[in-house]
Amino acid sequence: MKIGALIPIRLESERLPGKILKEICGRSVFSHLLDRVFSSKFLLPKDVIVCTTLNRSDDLIVEEATKNGVRFFRGSENDIIDRFWGAAEENQIDIFIEVDGDDPCSEPSYMDFCVEELINDRELGIAFCQGLPLGIGTKAIRTAALKKIWDSHLTNRNDTGFIYYFTKTDLVKKKAILPKQKSHINDKARLTLDYEEDLIFFNNLFKNLYHEGKIFGIEEIIQLLDIKPELVEINAFRSKDFWKRTTERALLEFRTVEGKTEKIEA
């Protein structure tokens, strides 16, 4: 069984262009993200694949991936399901951790929890985090389940909400991974990078917690935010914009097992 990681990244973001190459404490968002991905006990750098587009602007992403010792795959700009399928098939991956490129504080321990669920239950198609602060949790997906989604998805613009094909339909067997401890919960904290305020938040967070060569995790993050709730206020208001945009753009359709066309409610 081959386990890898797929990280969707492109530079032409509408809200914060080039965000993956923005600097936090003197290092790129991409570098901080890779620190956490490399901390998963299931991953080696050679099994991490950056999934980017064919756009010339994303040549920089390919350069960064190569520089950091990870692989890359270039595919559809807007159809992430198709991009993932191409990457998984080309690299012959059986299970992959899906880590969003704008989540530099993704938690390695939860990456591993998700993978372990798929290893222990061979019928399970996806294990995904639920109840953690936005930007902390990840998913583990079985490539056989991705193939089912790829065969069934009808919307080729799914860059927003693609995960709903797995979590909001009955196409594959799914399991939610809930917070392992109450101390991992903060309903207001926002740890994903979409807006300028998010970048300001991350710079403040890392100034308090980052030390070169060490990975701080969910325990340290939530503890700091409990002590300094003013940090949460920097970007918490942006969550309303985030979910409004997601609802408006995640207009997804799929073909059921019976061959009917259905819409997914975001």
N, C-alpha and C positions, 0 to 999 in steps of 0.2 A: 504494500500500500504506500503510495507516494503522497506526501502532504506538502503543500506549498502555501503561498500567500499571493493574492491578487490585489493590487492597489490601483484603483482608477484615478488617473490624474490628467488634467489638461490645463494649459495656461490661460486660455481665453474665457475666464470667468466673467460673468456679467457684473457681479457685485464687487469683487476684489481681484482684478486681473493679476496674474502672476503670483497668486498668494502662496503657492507651494515653495517659491524661492525667496519669499520675504524672510528677513532675519529676526530671530529671537535670541537674545544674549549672544550675538556674534555668529550664530549658526543658522542655516536655513531651516524652515519648517520641515522640509523633506528629511534633513539629517536627524532632527529630533524624532520624527515619526519612525524612521528606520531603526533608531536606538531601541524603540519599544518592540517593533516587529522582530528584531534580532534576539530579543529577550525571551521570546516564546521557546519553550523546550522542544517544540516540534519543528522548528525552522532553522535552516542554514541559509546564509545569504544567496547561495546559488539557486535556492528554491523559491525566492521572492521575485515576483514578476510585476513590474510596473506596466499597467495597461493604459496606454495613451492613444492619441489619434494620429492620423496621417497628415495633419496640418503642419506646415513648415514651422510654425511658432513652437510646436512641441518637440522640435529637434533638440531644444535645450533640456527637455525632460529626459530624452534618450542619453544625452551627454552626462547628466547628473546620475542617472541609473548606472551607467557604465563606470563612472568614477567611483561609485559606492559599492561596486561588486555585485550588483543585482541585475537580473535580466529585464528585458522589456518586450512588449508586444504592441504593435500598432494596428488599430482597427477603426471601426465606425466611430464617428464623432458623437452621435446622439444615441445610438443603440448600444447601451452598455451590456445588455444581455448577450448580444452578438459578439461584442468585444471580449467579454469573459469567456464565452464558449471557444472562440478562436485561440485564446491564450491557454486555456485548460487543455484543449485538444493538442495543441502544438507541443506543450510541455508534458503531456501524459500524466496529468495530476489526477489523483483519485478523490482527494479532499482538499479544499483550500479555505484558508482564513481570508475573509473579505474585510479589508481595512480601508476606510475612506481616506482619501489623500488630504482632506482638510481637518483631520483629527490627530494633532500631534501629541495628545495625551491618551491615546488608546491604551487600554490596560492589558498588559501581557498575560496576567493570571486568568482573565476572562477569555482571552483568546484560547488558552489551553483548556479551560472548562468546556468551551463549546466543542472543540475538537474531540475531547474525551467522550462527550455525549454521542457523537457520530461513530466513534470507534466501538462503543459499548452497545449501540443499537444500529444494526446494519440496515434497518428499514427507514431510519431517520434521514430525511433529506437536508434539513437545515436546523441548526441550533443557533439562536440569536439572543442577545442580551436585552432585557426589558426591565425598566425601573431604575436604571443608572442615569446619572447626568448625561445629557446629550453630548456626544463626542468621546465618551469613555468606553462604551461598549462596542463590540464587533460581532461578527457572525462566522460560523463555519458551515460550509456548504459541500455536499457531496456532488461530484461532477455528474454522476448519473441523474441527480435531481435537476441540475442545471440543464442537462440535455432535454428533460421533459419540459422545462420552462421555455427553452429555446424553440422547441417544436411547437409550442402552444401560443407563444406571445404574438400578438398582432400589431402592436404599436411599436414602430421603429424609432420613436422619439421617447425614450424612457430614461433619460439621464436623470430626471427627477422622479423618484418613487419606484425605481426598478425593483427594490427589495419587496414591494407589495405583491409581486408575482409569487413570491415564496410564502409570505406571511399572511396574506389576505385572500388566498384562494385555497382550494383543496387539491391542487395539482401534485403537491408533495407532502410527505409527513413532516411536521414541524414541532419544535419544542422551544419554549421560552426559558431562558436562564435568568432567574431572578437574583437580585442582590444577595450575596452570601452573608452579609452583615448589615445591620441597620446603619452602621457608621459609613456605609458606602452610598447612602441616599442623600441627595440634596436636590429637591424638586425645582429649584430656581436656577441653579448653576448651569451655565452654558459654556461648553468646552469644544466648540467647533468653530472653524475659521471661515466666515462668509462676509463679514463686514469690517470696516476699519476699527470699530469699537472692539471687535473680537481680537484683533491684533494687539490693541492696547491692553486688553485683559491678559492675553498670553504673556506679553512682555512683563507685566506686573507679577503674574504668577511665577514665571521662571526666575525673575530677580529674587524672589523669596525662597525658591526651592531648588534651583538648578545648580549642580556642581559638576564640572567636567568629569566624564568617565563614570558617573553614577546615574542611575535611573530612579527618579522619584515616582511613586505610584499613587493609587487611589486613596490609600490611607492618609498620606501626607497632604494630598490635594484637598480632600474634604475637611481635614483638620484645620488646614490654613484658612479655608473659606468660612469655617465656623468661627474662627478667631477674628478674621478680617472680613466681615460680610460686605464691607464697602467695595471689595473687589468684584463680588457678584453683581453689584449694581452697575458696574461699568458697561456691561453688554446684555444684561438680563432682558431689557426691554426689546431687544432685537429678536427674541424668540417668537414674538407675535408676528413680526414680518416674515420670519422664516417659515412658520407653519402656514401662514396665509398663502405664500408663494408656492409651497409644496402642494397645498390643496388645489390651487388654480392650475398648476402645471402637470400634476400627476394624473393625466387623463388616459388611463390604460385599458386596453381591451385584450382578451385572450380567448382561445378556443377551448371549450370544455372537452372532457373525454368523450362526451356524446356528440361533439361536433358543433355545438351551439356557440355563438359569440356572446360573451358577457363582458360587462364593464366592472372595474374594481373601484370600490368606494374608498377614497383616500381618507 
